């Protein structure tokens, strides 16, 4: 039995430490439900620490999680027009995440600083290849 436990740990422990916390589909789910309380609850269950910043005039929920490869950061906010999520995963997963989110229905719109923005009929996505940050914006329901 002990031999099987060691084999299990040897095979699956690396997956736990190298996988990203938030998948592309989960990120899009969050932008569609636009519910900060639900998102906060789920991210806390995944081990993210949270705090709220009100300096912009509306609450921005900031989440951070230390992993074996660095710190993942997520910000969730809502102003009078838009719901927004920014996600800075471990850089090794950034490109995979970006490619899954930027499907063929997104068209390049413009660049600002190091971020390229893409739009479709329902949302805008920013991809910062320099810093490895994905930003997703959607009009409020």
Secondary structure as GFF3:
##gff-version 3
##sequence-region A 1 141
A	DSSP	alpha_helix	2	18	.	.	.	ID=ss1
A	DSSP	alpha_helix	24	33	.	.	.	ID=ss2
A	DSSP	alpha_helix	36	45	.	.	.	ID=ss3
A	DSSP	beta_strand	49	53	.	.	.	ID=ss4
A	DSSP	beta_strand	60	67	.	.	.	ID=ss5
A	DSSP	beta_strand	70	78	.	.	.	ID=ss6
A	DSSP	beta_strand	82	88	.	.	.	ID=ss7
A	DSSP	alpha_helix	91	101	.	.	.	ID=ss8
A	DSSP	beta_strand	107	112	.	.	.	ID=ss9
A	DSSP	beta_strand	115	119	.	.	.	ID=ss10
A	DSSP	beta_strand	123	128	.	.	.	ID=ss11
A	DSSP	beta_strand	133	139	.	.	.	ID=ss12
###
